């Protein structure tokens, strides 16, 4: 399972969405009414907590968080850099 696949499963689980994680594309927008999953600020909080618990990455700055959680691809890129720097 790739990191992006793990993140898609994490999003579905943390945000309690009833969909197949494989249907989420790497570059689709995750948040907002126009997004396929239509995630909101509560979902962002739940997802941030799940990411911190699983990977140890704390998302504290709201502007950075918005950018990082924009898509699975953006999240994976940021997380890979975080994990590489920590290794």
N, C-alpha and C positions, 0 to 999 in steps of 0.2 A: 504494500500500500504506500503510495507516494504521500508526501507532506500535504499536497493540495487535496488528495482524497481524504486524508485524516481531517483536514480543516473543514471540508464539506460535511463530513459526518458530525463533527463537533458543532457546526452551525445548526444542523437539523436537530441535534439532541439538545443543545443549550437553549435554542429558541423555540423548542417544541413544535416544529413544523412537520406536517404529515406529507413528506415528499421523499423521493429517492434522491440521495445525495449526488448520484451520478448525473442527474438532470441539471445540476447547477454548473454553469459554465465558469471558466476561470476568470473571465473579464466582465461578467454581468454585474451591474450595480446591485448591491445588497440591500440598501436602505432607501426608504421613501415610497410614496404611493405608486410611482411608476416602475419600481423594481419588481421583478417576478416574485420574489419572496415577501416583498413589502415589509421588511423589518423596520422596527421603530426604536426609539431611545431606550426603552426597557429591554428590548432584544440586545441592543448594543452593550448594555450593562451586564446582562447575563453572559453574553459572548466574551466580554472582557474578563469576567471572573473565571470562566471556563478556560480561557487561554492562560491566565495567570496560574491556575491550579495545575494544568497539564504541562505547560512549558516554562513557567516561572517568569513570563514576560508581563510586566505591569504597564498598562496603558493609562497614563495619568493626565496627559495634556489633551484637552478636548479637540483642538485643531489637528494634532497628530493622529489622535484616535480616529477621527473622521476620515482622514486620508488613508490610514492603515487599513481600516475596515471597509474601504470603498468596494473592494472586490476580493475574491479568493486569491487572485494573482498578486494583488498588492499586499495582502496579509502574509502570503507565503514568502514573498520577497523580503519583507521586513523581518519575519520570524527566522528565516534562514540566516540573515545577517546577524541577528541577535544571538542565535545558537552558535554560529561560527565564532563570534567574538567571545563568547562564554567558554568555549572549549579550550 
